């Protein structure tokens, strides 16, 4: 639709309202409904949106270590701009018009704390170098036969999974509660978040969805909207959906693998080389080398929570080492060479709890770094079990260590800018400090009686 047609739809929708959303540093959509008249004014210029969305955590607790905003600044409005190209109709809300926004400075430049703007900046660098990035993210998540109220009443414990047992790739289990399964598939398609596939995964009540490939900014928009859209559709079906990286120590974690390729100006896949034994171009190898080199310094952008590192453990279908291989699910970077159309890289470290804008920005920036610097992929492909291949080291084991590596890294500052790195690492340090002071159930069971 043209911008004129979009605005006409907004004017004529019977609800007389529009739903707007922006994304905070954790990838959570924060938004509001506005009247049609208000929206039409916003569409012509910009809107004010309280900058507290970059001054508090996922639980709406204000940071005490932030520098971008805080009590010291009074939490003023930041300027946000609606992107009309993100227009969608929400099928589970009577096709109410929906738009995503992004933050700008008073002068109209991208605001450095805005995740969507960060990704757009990396995309601009890629296109300037002659590459158009095409990405997609896939998600695994648990579903529970619960409501927000029952979740809180149960104190987030002893929840009832949507289905019992493991049942990965189960035709049988996708038939049970097929109303929800169908609502997801059809609803996302109508919401312009098309899926390549949807199936059950290993674990009680676990689903996995692969979102259709697109340009990287659209891919990130789709990924963000998929997570929130899934939760909303789940609400309508009496279900709680969670994208926590690791819900239960005895069950597999939930991935958010990012698939990526680059096209040149002739729309040819830069990663594909028909003459190579493995059909992998030198630029593909440099892209992989860039991610391997940069990964220790960008890890919090793809593993952003305390819980992320509970997933990154040996034998749990998530990588723990800085490894790569061709079609091997035990390594960090899984190269998938084949046809000129399908050749791509899958970064398997990324969890379902990631902010898609930051995860994709991290993957793209690191890969481009490898191409720009002409890095050679000297590290041999892992053969067999990637968990045991320590030839190139392992990943940091917790959020604090990962954050300190990023905070002190010149590479991270070069890729994303010093201001963003400062703000982002402050938010991750805050997250660690909130966790560090909590007495957990494990500690009570371990120490209360015997010590």
Secondary structure, DSSP 8 states (H G I E B T S, - for coil): --HHHHHHHHHH-TT-EEEEEEE-TTS-EEEEEEEHHHHHHHHHS-EEEEGGGGTB-TTS-B-SS-SSSSTTTT--EEEEEEEEEEEEEEGGGTTEEEEEEEEE-TTS-B-TT-HHHHHHHHHHHHHHTT-EEEEEEEEEEEEES--HHHHHHTTT-S--BSS-S--TT-HHHHHTTHHHHHHHHHHHHHTT--EEEEEE-SSTTEEEEEE--EEHHHHHHHHHHHHHHHHHHHHHTT-EEE--S-S-TTS---B--EEEEEE-TTS-BTTB-TTSTTSB-HHHHHHHHHHHHHHHHHHHHHS-STTHHHHSSTTTTS--BS-EEES-TTSSEEEE--STTT-EEEE-S-BTTS-HHHHHHHHHHHHHHHHHTT----S----S-GGG--TT-B--SSHHHHHHHHHT-HHHHHHH-HHHHHHHHHHHHHHHHHHHT---HHHHHHHTTT-
